[in-house]
Amino acid sequence: MSSLQSSFLPYYEDMNTSHLEDVFNIEKESYGYPWSKNIFYDCVSNNYLCRVMLINDNLIGYVISSIVQDECHIMNLCIQKEYRSLGYGRQLLNYLQQEVKNINCKLIFLECRPSNKSALKLYLSEGYNEIGIRKNYYPAVNGYEDAIMLAKYVQQK
Ligand SMILES: CC(C)(COP(=O)(O)OP(=O)(O)OC[C@H]1O[C@@H](n2cnc3c(N)ncnc32)[C@H](O)[C@@H]1OP(=O)(O)O)[C@@H](O)C(=O)NCCC(=O)NCCS
């Protein structure tokens, strides 16, 4: 592998409070209704599975999930704008899938806005299936937007 390729290899760390500034900056540029810094603080301070993706010491993405028994709920998965459509979102999702498989999770599920076409394409191409709709789940310009619920078995029940 050339040094140019290896310098773009992502690696992962547990999210901690020193990451929150970078995480929040990415969050703000990524969502119309971003999580507050306090929500991230609560997630890292409590029992959520919080990981960051870095390249050359730059934080370029993060994923936050809650684990209840053998189910993983992805609550936030995000890649910094300049690094999108380069395969990092899929790598981050694959990293999480492997990690939760290792702790014996059987099912991963999440919600996604129907308008979020790139995220939907990613999840469907990774084998997630639509399992339902959560009515009026997300805030939106004209009130609320439904969420599509997606799920994937990562191990047999
Ligand atoms: C959704 C998100 C995480 C995808 O990350 P990414 O690094 O851009 O995605 P990847 O480059 O790994 O691409 C994975 C797949 O997503 C889809 N995709 C990515 N960018 C896309 C785009 N601009 N248009 C359509 N589909 C796209 C494609 O199916 C792609 O697979 P392919 O390259 O084999 O066709 C990223 O767009 C993001 O952070 N968005 C803002 C936060 C967000 O919406 N998170 C999801 C909440 S449910």
The ligand as an SDF file (V2000), in Angstrom:
LIG
                    3D

 48 50  0  0  0  0  0  0  0  0999 V2000
  -25.4640    9.0260    5.2530 C   0  0  0  0  0  0  0  0  0  0  0  0
  -23.9440    9.1720    5.3440 C   0  0  0  0  0  0  0  0  0  0  0  0
  -23.4670    8.6870    6.7200 C   0  0  0  0  0  0  0  0  0  0  0  0
  -23.2840    8.3320    4.2420 C   0  0  0  0  0  0  0  0  0  0  0  0
  -21.8870    8.4290    4.3920 O   0  0  0  0  0  0  0  0  0  0  0  0
  -20.9050    8.4890    3.1290 P   0  0  0  0  0  0  0  0  0  0  0  0
  -19.5150    8.3990    3.6250 O   0  0  0  0  0  0  0  0  0  0  0  0
  -21.2500    9.6650    2.2950 O   0  0  0  0  0  0  0  0  0  0  0  0
  -21.3420    7.1620    2.3590 O   0  0  0  0  0  0  0  0  0  0  0  0
  -20.4050    6.1940    1.4890 P   0  0  0  0  0  0  0  0  0  0  0  0
  -19.4660    7.0090    0.6720 O   0  0  0  0  0  0  0  0  0  0  0  0
  -19.8230    5.1630    2.3730 O   0  0  0  0  0  0  0  0  0  0  0  0
  -21.4650    5.5700    0.5100 O   0  0  0  0  0  0  0  0  0  0  0  0
  -22.2420    4.4820    0.9130 C   0  0  0  0  0  0  0  0  0  0  0  0
  -23.4880    4.4210    0.0550 C   0  0  0  0  0  0  0  0  0  0  0  0
  -24.3530    5.4920    0.4130 O   0  0  0  0  0  0  0  0  0  0  0  0
  -25.0170    5.9490   -0.7690 C   0  0  0  0  0  0  0  0  0  0  0  0
  -24.5840    7.3100   -1.0270 N   0  0  0  0  0  0  0  0  0  0  0  0
  -23.5330    7.9740   -0.5000 C   0  0  0  0  0  0  0  0  0  0  0  0
  -23.5150    9.2400   -0.9600 N   0  0  0  0  0  0  0  0  0  0  0  0
  -24.5680    9.3590   -1.7910 C   0  0  0  0  0  0  0  0  0  0  0  0
  -25.1010   10.4400   -2.5600 C   0  0  0  0  0  0  0  0  0  0  0  0
  -24.5120   11.6350   -2.5940 N   0  0  0  0  0  0  0  0  0  0  0  0
  -26.2240   10.2030   -3.2720 N   0  0  0  0  0  0  0  0  0  0  0  0
  -26.8350    9.0100   -3.2610 C   0  0  0  0  0  0  0  0  0  0  0  0
  -26.3650    7.9420   -2.5400 N   0  0  0  0  0  0  0  0  0  0  0  0
  -25.2520    8.1260   -1.8330 C   0  0  0  0  0  0  0  0  0  0  0  0
  -24.5840    5.0210   -1.8790 C   0  0  0  0  0  0  0  0  0  0  0  0
  -25.4670    3.9110   -1.9010 O   0  0  0  0  0  0  0  0  0  0  0  0
  -23.2420    4.5710   -1.4110 C   0  0  0  0  0  0  0  0  0  0  0  0
  -22.8320    3.3440   -1.9560 O   0  0  0  0  0  0  0  0  0  0  0  0
  -22.0710    3.2830   -3.3530 P   0  0  0  0  0  0  0  0  0  0  0  0
  -20.9600    4.2740   -3.2690 O   0  0  0  0  0  0  0  0  0  0  0  0
  -21.6000    1.8690   -3.4380 O   0  0  0  0  0  0  0  0  0  0  0  0
  -23.0740    3.6450   -4.3840 O   0  0  0  0  0  0  0  0  0  0  0  0
  -23.5270   10.6780    5.1240 C   0  0  0  0  0  0  0  0  0  0  0  0
  -24.1300   11.1270    3.9360 O   0  0  0  0  0  0  0  0  0  0  0  0
  -23.8800   11.6040    6.2570 C   0  0  0  0  0  0  0  0  0  0  0  0
  -23.1380   11.7070    7.2290 O   0  0  0  0  0  0  0  0  0  0  0  0
  -25.0300   12.3070    6.1410 N   0  0  0  0  0  0  0  0  0  0  0  0
  -25.4540   13.2690    7.1590 C   0  0  0  0  0  0  0  0  0  0  0  0
  -25.8900   12.5670    8.4130 C   0  0  0  0  0  0  0  0  0  0  0  0
  -26.9640   11.5400    8.1340 C   0  0  0  0  0  0  0  0  0  0  0  0
  -27.9020   11.7990    7.3980 O   0  0  0  0  0  0  0  0  0  0  0  0
  -26.8210   10.3770    8.7760 N   0  0  0  0  0  0  0  0  0  0  0  0
  -27.7400    9.2660    8.6350 C   0  0  0  0  0  0  0  0  0  0  0  0
  -28.8850    9.4080    9.5660 C   0  0  0  0  0  0  0  0  0  0  0  0
  -30.0220    8.0570    9.3770 S   0  0  0  0  0  0  0  0  0  0  0  0
  1  2  1  0
  2  3  1  0
  2  4  1  0
  2 36  1  0
  4  5  1  0
  5  6  1  0
  6  7  2  0
  6  8  1  0
  6  9  1  0
  9 10  1  0
 10 11  2  0
 10 12  1  0
 10 13  1  0
 13 14  1  0
 14 15  1  0
 15 16  1  0
 15 30  1  0
 16 17  1  0
 17 18  1  0
 17 28  1  0
 18 19  1  0
 18 27  1  0
 19 20  2  0
 20 21  1  0
 21 22  1  0
 21 27  2  0
 22 23  1  0
 22 24  2  0
 24 25  1  0
 25 26  2  0
 26 27  1  0
 28 29  1  0
 28 30  1  0
 30 31  1  0
 31 32  1  0
 32 33  2  0
 32 34  1  0
 32 35  1  0
 36 37  1  0
 36 38  1  0
 38 39  2  0
 38 40  1  0
 40 41  1  0
 41 42  1  0
 42 43  1  0
 43 44  2  0
 43 45  1  0
 45 46  1  0
 46 47  1  0
 47 48  1  0
M  END
$$$$
